[in-house]
């Protein structure tokens, strides 16, 4: 008999970033695989074992913060002359 892996939302910090490994269907929404904050996912995703803790980031990339990318600036002919 195999071991069953029980998970629940309380295993993670409320603002922790986790990875949803498979699609999760709920009556109101379909969650695509990807990275989510724990509070964004339904309890069923944790109960079914679809959520994994992200591995810690090492090195200089740990210092990089996620920010929105600035809008692209269009170069106009007047600015080039």
ZAPA-700481 format. One record per residue: residue number from 1; residue in one letter; chain; x, y, z of N, C-alpha, C, O, CB in turn. Coordinates in pm, whole numbers, padded with zeros to 5 digits, always signed. Glycine has a CB too. Example, Ala and Ser with C-alpha at 12.3 -4.5 7.8 and 13.67 -1.06 7.14 Angstrom:
> pos/code/unit/nxx/nyy/nzz/caxx/cayy/cazz/cxx/cyy/czz/oxx/oyy/ozz/cbxx/cbyy/cbzz
> 1/A/A/+01319/-00569/+00780/+01230/-00450/+00780/+01320/-00330/+00780/+01424/-00332/+00846/+01131/-00447/+00905
> 2/S/A/+01285/-00225/+00708/+01367/-00106/+00714/+01290/+00003/+00787/+01341/+00114/+00804/+01408/-00060/+00572
! end
This chain:
> pos/code/unit/nxx/nyy/nzz/caxx/cayy/cazz/cxx/cyy/czz/oxx/oyy/ozz/cbxx/cbyy/cbzz
> 1/X/A/+00084/-00118/+00000/+00000/+00000/+00000/+00089/+00125/+00000/+00183/+00134/+00079/-00096/-00001/+00123
> 2/X/A/+00061/+00219/-00087/+00141/+00340/-00099/+00109/+00443/+00008/+00003/+00439/+00071/+00122/+00401/-00235
> 3/X/A/+00200/+00534/+00025/+00179/+00643/+00120/+00097/+00752/+00054/+00119/+00787/-00062/+00314/+00699/+00170
> 4/X/A/+00003/+00805/+00129/-00079/+00914/+00077/-00023/+01046/+00128/+00005/+01060/+00247/-00228/+00897/+00118
> 5/X/A/-00008/+01140/+00041/+00046/+01271/+00077/-00070/+01366/+00103/-00138/+01408/+00009/+00140/+01326/-00034
> 6/X/A/-00093/+01400/+00229/-00201/+01493/+00264/-00146/+01634/+00272/-00043/+01658/+00336/-00267/+01453/+00399
> 7/X/A/-00213/+01726/+00206/-00172/+01866/+00210/-00294/+01951/+00243/-00408/+01911/+00220/-00109/+01910/+00074
> 8/X/A/-00267/+02068/+00297/-00373/+02164/+00321/-00314/+02304/+00316/-00193/+02322/+00323/-00443/+02138/+00457
> 9/X/A/-00400/+02403/+00305/-00359/+02543/+00288/-00271/+02590/+00404/-00182/+02673/+00384/-00482/+02633/+00275
> 10/X/A/-00296/+02539/+00524/-00222/+02582/+00643/-00075/+02546/+00641/+00001/+02595/+00725/-00285/+02524/+00764
> 11/X/A/-00033/+02463/+00549/+00108/+02425/+00539/+00192/+02538/+00478/+00315/+02534/+00483/+00124/+02298/+00456
> 12/X/A/+00127/+02637/+00421/+00195/+02745/+00351/+00162/+02878/+00418/+00055/+02893/+00478/+00155/+02748/+00202
> 13/X/A/+00253/+02974/+00408/+00227/+03110/+00457/+00122/+03174/+00367/+00119/+03146/+00247/+00360/+03195/+00460
> 14/X/A/+00036/+03260/+00423/-00073/+03320/+00343/-00026/+03393/+00217/-00097/+03391/+00117/-00149/+03415/+00428
> 15/X/A/+00088/+03458/+00219/+00135/+03532/+00103/+00242/+03460/+00023/+00304/+03519/-00064/+00188/+03664/+00145
> 16/X/A/+00263/+03332/+00053/+00369/+03256/-00014/+00336/+03229/-00160/+00220/+03207/-00196/+00393/+03123/+00059
> 17/X/A/+00437/+03231/-00242/+00422/+03201/-00385/+00441/+03051/-00404/+00544/+02996/-00366/+00524/+03284/-00471
> 18/X/A/+00342/+02985/-00464/+00347/+02841/-00487/+00322/+02812/-00634/+00281/+02900/-00710/+00244/+02766/-00397
> 19/X/A/+00347/+02688/-00674/+00324/+02649/-00813/+00211/+02549/-00820/+00212/+02448/-00751/+00452/+02591/-00875
> 20/X/A/+00113/+02578/-00905/+00006/+02484/-00935/+00056/+02396/-01048/+00083/+02446/-01157/-00129/+02559/-00973
> 21/X/A/+00068/+02266/-01023/+00132/+02175/-01118/+00038/+02126/-01228/+00083/+02093/-01338/+00187/+02057/-01044
> 22/X/A/-00093/+02122/-01201/-00190/+02074/-01300/-00309/+02167/-01300/-00326/+02247/-01208/-00233/+01928/-01270
> 23/X/A/-00392/+02156/-01402/-00514/+02235/-01408/-00603/+02198/-01290/-00608/+02082/-01250/-00588/+02214/-01542
> 24/X/A/-00672/+02297/-01236/-00763/+02275/-01124/-00900/+02332/-01164/-00913/+02451/-01192/-00710/+02342/-00991
> 25/X/A/-01000/+02246/-01166/-01134/+02286/-01206/-01221/+02306/-01083/-01229/+02218/-00997/-01197/+02181/-01301
> 26/X/A/-01286/+02421/-01074/-01384/+02446/-00970/-01514/+02486/-01040/-01511/+02517/-01160/-01336/+02559/-00869
> 27/X/A/-01625/+02485/-00971/-01751/+02522/-01037/-01749/+02664/-01096/-01819/+02691/-01194/-01866/+02512/-00940
> 28/X/A/-01670/+02754/-01038/-01670/+02891/-01087/-01552/+02932/-01171/-01555/+03038/-01234/-01678/+02980/-00974
> 29/X/A/-01447/+02849/-01175/-01326/+02892/-01244/-01236/+02774/-01277/-01240/+02670/-01211/-01250/+02996/-01160
> 30/X/A/-01154/+02791/-01380/-01051/+02694/-01415/-00917/+02761/-01388/-00890/+02870/-01440/-01063/+02645/-01567
> 31/X/A/-00833/+02698/-01307/-00701/+02751/-01275/-00598/+02679/-01361/-00587/+02557/-01357/-00668/+02734/-01124
> 32/X/A/-00523/+02755/-01439/-00419/+02701/-01526/-00293/+02675/-01444/-00272/+02742/-01343/-00390/+02798/-01643
> 33/X/A/-00209/+02581/-01483/-00083/+02560/-01413/+00002/+02686/-01416/+00004/+02759/-01516/-00005/+02442/-01475
> 34/X/A/+00072/+02711/-01308/+00157/+02830/-01300/+00180/+02869/-01156/+00152/+02792/-01064/+00095/+02945/-01376
> 35/X/A/+00232/+02989/-01137/+00264/+03040/-01003/+00149/+03125/-00951/+00096/+03211/-01022/+00395/+03120/-01005
> 36/X/A/+00113/+03101/-00826/+00004/+03173/-00761/+00042/+03204/-00618/+00128/+03137/-00559/-00127/+03091/-00766
> 37/X/A/-00022/+03304/-00562/-00013/+03330/-00418/-00111/+03234/-00353/-00219/+03208/-00406/-00045/+03481/-00382
> 38/X/A/-00074/+03180/-00237/-00154/+03078/-00168/-00301/+03119/-00158/-00389/+03036/-00180/-00098/+03052/-00028
> 39/X/A/-00329/+03244/-00125/-00467/+03290/-00107/-00551/+03292/-00233/-00674/+03300/-00225/-00465/+03426/-00049
> 40/X/A/-00489/+03284/-00351/-00562/+03288/-00478/-00619/+03153/-00516/-00713/+03146/-00596/-00472/+03338/-00588
> 41/X/A/-00565/+03044/-00461/-00606/+02910/-00501/-00714/+02854/-00409/-00717/+02887/-00291/-00486/+02817/-00501
> 42/X/A/-00801/+02770/-00462/-00905/+02709/-00379/-00848/+02596/-00292/-00744/+02540/-00324/-01019/+02655/-00467
> 43/X/A/-00917/+02565/-00183/-00874/+02458/-00092/-00857/+02325/-00164/-00767/+02247/-00131/-00973/+02443/+00021
> 44/X/A/-00942/+02298/-00261/-00939/+02169/-00331/-00805/+02147/-00402/-00762/+02033/-00415/-01053/+02160/-00431
> 45/X/A/-00739/+02253/-00447/-00609/+02240/-00513/-00505/+02185/-00415/-00418/+02107/-00454/-00564/+02376/-00571
> 46/X/A/-00513/+02228/-00290/-00420/+02180/-00188/-00455/+02037/-00148/-00366/+01953/-00135/-00422/+02273/-00065
> 47/X/A/-00583/+02011/-00130/-00628/+01879/-00087/-00595/+01771/-00190/-00566/+01657/-00153/-00777/+01881/-00060
> 48/X/A/-00600/+01806/-00317/-00571/+01709/-00423/-00422/+01695/-00449/-00381/+01611/-00530/-00642/+01750/-00550
> 49/X/A/-00339/+01775/-00382/-00195/+01766/-00400/-00145/+01828/-00529/-00042/+01787/-00582/-00153/+01624/-00396
> 50/X/A/-00217/+01927/-00581/-00179/+01990/-00707/-00081/+02106/-00686/-00028/+02160/-00783/-00301/+02041/-00779
> 51/X/A/-00057/+02143/-00561/+00025/+02259/-00529/+00160/+02214/-00475/+00167/+02124/-00392/-00046/+02350/-00428
> 52/X/A/+00266/+02278/-00523/+00402/+02249/-00477/+00466/+02377/-00427/+00441/+02485/-00481/+00488/+02185/-00590
> 53/X/A/+00546/+02365/-00325/+00624/+02478/-00275/+00735/+02505/-00377/+00796/+02411/-00427/+00683/+02450/-00131
> 54/X/A/+00761/+02631/-00407/+00868/+02667/-00500/+01002/+02647/-00431/+01016/+02674/-00312/+00853/+02814/-00549
> 55/X/A/+01100/+02601/-00506/+01232/+02582/-00449/+01294/+02718/-00420/+01267/+02814/-00493/+01322/+02498/-00543
> 56/X/A/+01375/+02727/-00317/+01436/+02857/-00285/+01529/+02903/-00395/+01597/+02823/-00460/+01511/+02848/-00153
> 57/X/A/+01531/+03033/-00416/+01616/+03093/-00519/+01751/+03122/-00455/+01758/+03176/-00345/+01551/+03222/-00579
> 58/X/A/+01857/+03088/-00525/+01992/+03109/-00472/+02066/+03212/-00556/+02035/+03233/-00673/+02070/+02977/-00469
> 59/X/A/+02164/+03276/-00494/+02251/+03368/-00567/+02192/+03506/-00586/+02104/+03548/-00510/+02285/+03311/-00699
> 60/X/A/+02240/+03575/-00687/+02199/+03713/-00712/+02053/+03723/-00754/+01991/+03827/-00734/+02286/+03774/-00818
> 61/X/A/+01998/+03618/-00811/+01859/+03625/-00856/+01764/+03635/-00739/+01649/+03676/-00757/+01824/+03503/-00940
> 62/X/A/+01808/+03600/-00619/+01723/+03612/-00500/+01697/+03758/-00469/+01597/+03790/-00403/+01788/+03542/-00380
> 63/X/A/+01784/+03847/-00514/+01769/+03989/-00486/+01675/+04058/-00584/+01631/+04170/-00559/+01904/+04056/-00489
> 64/X/A/+01644/+03994/-00694/+01558/+04053/-00797/+01414/+04053/-00747/+01363/+03950/-00702/+01570/+03975/-00932
> 65/X/A/+01349/+04168/-00755/+01211/+04177/-00713/+01123/+04181/-00838/+01163/+04234/-00941/+01187/+04301/-00624
> 66/X/A/+01003/+04124/-00826/+00911/+04122/-00940/+00845/+04259/-00949/+00783/+04305/-00853/+00805/+04009/-00926
> 67/X/A/+00859/+04324/-01063/+00796/+04452/-01088/+00733/+04449/-01226/+00768/+04366/-01310/+00897/+04569/-01074
> 68/X/A/+00642/+04540/-01246/+00580/+04548/-01378/+00682/+04606/-01475/+00761/+04694/-01439/+00450/+04635/-01374
> 69/X/A/+00679/+04558/-01597/+00771/+04610/-01698/+00722/+04746/-01744/+00601/+04766/-01761/+00784/+04512/-01818
> 70/X/A/+00812/+04840/-01764/+00770/+04972/-01809/+00716/+04965/-01952/+00760/+04881/-02031/+00888/+05073/-01801
> 71/X/A/+00622/+05051/-01984/+00568/+05048/-02121/+00678/+05083/-02220/+00766/+05166/-02193/+00449/+05146/-02136
> 72/X/A/+00671/+05019/-02335/+00772/+05045/-02438/+00754/+05185/-02494/+00643/+05230/-02519/+00762/+04941/-02551
> 73/X/A/+00865/+05253/-02512/+00859/+05387/-02569/+00882/+05377/-02718/+00974/+05310/-02764/+00963/+05481/-02502
> 74/X/A/+00800/+05445/-02790/+00812/+05445/-02936/+00905/+05558/-02975/+00891/+05670/-02927/+00672/+05460/-03006
> 75/X/A/+01000/+05529/-03061/+01091/+05635/-03107/+01025/+05706/-03224/+00977/+05644/-03318/+01231/+05578/-03148
> 76/X/A/+01026/+05836/-03214/+00967/+05914/-03323/+01080/+05973/-03408/+01192/+05988/-03360/+00874/+06028/-03266
> 77/X/A/+01052/+06005/-03533/+01158/+06061/-03620/+01216/+06190/-03564/+01333/+06220/-03587/+01102/+06086/-03761
> 78/X/A/+01134/+06269/-03490/+01184/+06395/-03438/+01286/+06372/-03329/+01379/+06451/-03314/+01070/+06479/-03385
> 79/X/A/+01270/+06263/-03251/+01362/+06238/-03140/+01497/+06191/-03190/+01596/+06207/-03119/+01304/+06135/-03045
> 80/X/A/+01503/+06134/-03310/+01629/+06083/-03363/+01715/+06191/-03425/+01836/+06170/-03440/+01602/+05977/-03465
> 81/X/A/+01660/+06306/-03462/+01739/+06409/-03530/+01802/+06506/-03436/+01872/+06598/-03480/+01655/+06482/-03627
! end
